[in-house]
């Protein structure tokens, strides 16, 4: 992806570039990733997917936010779920309240519709992480999580989960067994090759399909913006 690292204002622009500048080359990259994801799941319905990374600061949350937007811009009813209940960021990116969210639903405090937040983007709803629980992995692997998924599928065409880095904790692996596909984000010149390979190996045994890998922050040429593939 193009490099933009000059403080909070630019970070916000980078995070939601598909909303603020939908005709930019970077926004076009996200639409191409969207198309490739649809091709990757051509023989199976892609209703639920997660986005993870090998380690921190690899552009995972920026990627998942912009992918959610471009799918919503396509006319799909999209629910973006912040399943990183350790270091949540979705509520910062979309500037929504995080006092209730996914954790609130999973522990039985709220119903799903009570914890949702409508974004200012048509067709896109947000389920923030909610209060940080002491047992994120257990909650993601619970029956309550499976019930939430089944309920959400009745109302949304696509449910996208932002999950913690796969090498750090088991959360992404656990959720990968419940969704239709997983997408791995790595950062050019930062993610070690061994770490990327290990992350792929951890996701491959899951019941869901590893849809592909996004190489983020790569130096671009005139006719090349990013690499995508399994």
CORLIN-V140500 format. One record per residue. N is the residue number from 0. PSI is psi as a letter, one per 20 degrees, with the letter a starting at -180 (NA if undefined). OMEGA is omega in radians with two decimals (NA if undefined). NEAR is the number of other ideal C-beta (glycine too) atoms within 10 Angstrom. Layout:
N:PSI:OMEGA:NEAR / N:PSI:OMEGA:NEAR
This chain:
0:q:3.11:23 / 1:q:-3.06:15 / 2:p:3.11:11 / 3:o:-3.01:15 / 4:l:-3.03:8 / 5:l:3.02:10 / 6:r:-3.01:8 / 7:g:-3.09:8 / 8:g:3.13:8 / 9:h:3.10:11 / 10:g:3.11:15 / 11:g:3.11:14 / 12:g:3.14:14 / 13:g:-3.08:20 / 14:g:-3.04:23 / 15:k:-3.11:18 / 16:h:-3.12:23 / 17:h:3.06:26 / 18:g:-3.02:20 / 19:h:-3.12:13 / 20:m:-3.02:12 / 21:i:-3.14:14 / 22:j:-3.13:7 / 23:q:3.08:13 / 24:h:-3.14:12 / 25:g:3.10:17 / 26:h:3.10:19 / 27:h:3.08:14 / 28:g:3.14:21 / 29:h:3.10:26 / 30:h:3.09:17 / 31:g:3.06:14 / 32:g:3.09:20 / 33:g:3.13:19 / 34:g:-3.14:13 / 35:h:3.08:16 / 36:h:3.13:19 / 37:h:3.06:13 / 38:h:-3.11:10 / 39:h:-3.11:20 / 40:k:-3.00:16 / 41:h:-3.11:7 / 42:i:-3.12:6 / 43:q:3.11:11 / 44:p:3.09:10 / 45:n:3.12:20 / 46:h:-3.10:16 / 47:p:3.10:21 / 48:q:3.04:25 / 49:q:3.05:29 / 50:p:3.13:25 / 51:a:3.12:29 / 52:r:3.08:30 / 53:g:-3.12:26 / 54:a:-3.12:18 / 55:r:3.01:13 / 56:l:3.13:11 / 57:j:3.10:26 / 58:j:-3.10:22 / 59:g:-3.04:29 / 60:h:3.04:22 / 61:g:3.14:22 / 62:g:-3.08:21 / 63:h:3.12:29 / 64:g:-3.10:27 / 65:h:3.05:26 / 66:g:3.10:25 / 67:g:-3.12:31 / 68:g:-3.08:27 / 69:h:3.04:22 / 70:g:3.09:26 / 71:h:3.11:23 / 72:h:3.10:20 / 73:i:3.12:15 / 74:j:3.10:10 / 75:q:3.02:15 / 76:o:-2.97:15 / 77:p:2.99:24 / 78:o:3.06:23 / 79:p:-3.09:30 / 80:p:3.05:28 / 81:n:3.14:29 / 82:j:3.01:31 / 83:n:-3.08:25 / 84:k:3.06:25 / 85:g:3.10:16 / 86:m:-3.07:13 / 87:q:-3.14:23 / 88:i:-3.03:19 / 89:h:-3.12:26 / 90:h:3.04:18 / 91:g:-3.09:16 / 92:g:-3.08:22 / 93:j:3.09:22 / 94:l:3.10:12 / 95:r:-3.12:18 / 96:p:-3.14:11 / 97:j:-3.13:20 / 98:i:3.02:10 / 99:q:-3.08:19 / 100:b:-3.06:27 / 101:g:-3.11:30 / 102:h:3.12:24 / 103:h:3.13:21 / 104:g:-3.05:26 / 105:h:3.10:24 / 106:j:3.04:15 / 107:j:3.14:8 / 108:h:-3.08:13 / 109:q:2.94:17 / 110:r:-3.09:12 / 111:g:-3.08:16 / 112:h:3.12:10 / 113:h:-3.08:10 / 114:i:-3.11:21 / 115:q:3.01:21 / 116:p:3.07:18 / 117:p:3.08:11 / 118:r:3.09:19 / 119:j:3.08:9 / 120:p:-3.10:18 / 121:p:3.09:10 / 122:j:-3.09:20 / 123:o:3.02:24 / 124:q:-3.09:21 / 125:p:2.93:26 / 126:n:3.14:25 / 127:r:-3.06:27 / 128:h:-3.02:25 / 129:a:-3.14:24 / 130:q:-3.11:16 / 131:p:-3.11:13 / 132:r:3.11:17 / 133:i:-3.01:7 / 134:m:-3.08:13 / 135:g:-3.09:23 / 136:g:-3.13:17 / 137:h:3.13:12 / 138:g:-3.12:20 / 139:h:3.13:25 / 140:j:-3.04:18 / 141:r:3.03:15 / 142:h:3.11:8 / 143:h:3.10:14 / 144:g:3.12:19 / 145:h:3.10:11 / 146:h:3.10:13 / 147:g:3.12:21 / 148:g:-3.11:17 / 149:h:3.11:9 / 150:g:-3.12:14 / 151:h:-3.14:20 / 152:h:3.14:15 / 153:i:-3.03:6 / 154:i:-3.07:13 / 155:q:3.07:19 / 156:h:-3.10:17 / 157:p:3.08:25 / 158:p:-3.07:25 / 159:p:-3.13:22 / 160:p:2.96:27 / 161:o:-3.05:25 / 162:r:3.11:28 / 163:r:3.08:24 / 164:p:-3.00:22 / 165:h:3.14:26 / 166:i:-3.06:17 / 167:g:-3.09:15 / 168:r:-3.06:16 / 169:j:-3.01:14 / 170:g:-3.10:24 / 171:g:3.11:30 / 172:g:3.14:21 / 173:g:-3.10:20 / 174:h:3.12:26 / 175:h:3.09:26 / 176:i:-3.08:13 / 177:i:-3.07:18 / 178:r:-3.10:23 / 179:h:-3.09:19 / 180:q:-3.14:22 / 181:q:3.10:27 / 182:p:-3.10:25 / 183:p:3.10:26 / 184:p:3.05:25 / 185:q:-3.11:24 / 186:p:3.13:21 / 187:p:3.09:16 / 188:j:3.08:7 / 189:g:-3.13:15 / 190:p:3.08:24 / 191:q:-3.12:11 / 192:g:3.14:8 / 193:h:3.13:9 / 194:g:3.12:18 / 195:g:3.13:21 / 196:g:3.13:11 / 197:g:3.12:14 / 198:g:3.10:26 / 199:g:-3.14:17 / 200:h:-3.14:11 / 201:h:-3.11:19 / 202:h:-3.05:22 / 203:g:-3.13:11 / 204:i:-3.09:10 / 205:q:-3.14:19 / 206:h:-3.13:9 / 207:r:-3.13:19 / 208:p:2.97:20 / 209:o:-2.99:19 / 210:h:-3.11:25 / 211:a:-3.13:18 / 212:p:3.03:19 / 213:p:3.05:27 / 214:o:-3.00:19 / 215:q:3.00:20 / 216:k:3.11:21 / 217:q:3.02:18 / 218:p:-3.05:9 / 219:q:2.97:15 / 220:a:-3.06:7 / 221:h:-3.03:5 / 222:j:-3.08:5 / 223:p:-3.07:9 / 224:h:-3.12:16 / 225:r:3.08:19 / 226:p:3.11:12 / 227:p:3.06:18 / 228:r:-3.14:9 / 229:NA:NA:10
